[in-house]
Amino acid sequence: MSTQTISVEGMTCDHCARAVTRELTKLAGVERVDVDLANGAVTVSSDQPVDSMAVAAAIEEAGYEVPS
């Protein structure tokens, strides 16, 4: 199992969490997404390593920013 935690800007509510989760679970291999609204972070668990650029693109597709 591979896990990575990413900071995300702009998430403030459950709708935000669902939008980010929906986009991230479309990525191949992603098995679980945990959103921490209080800390502005998302943890992605997958059965294989997932490219961090693909994760960032999925988060941005949901309408949020990954700080550089």
Secondary structure by P-SEA (a helix, b strand, c coil): cbbbbbbbcccccaaaaaaaaaaaaaccccccccccccccbbbbbccccccaaaaaaaaaaacccccc
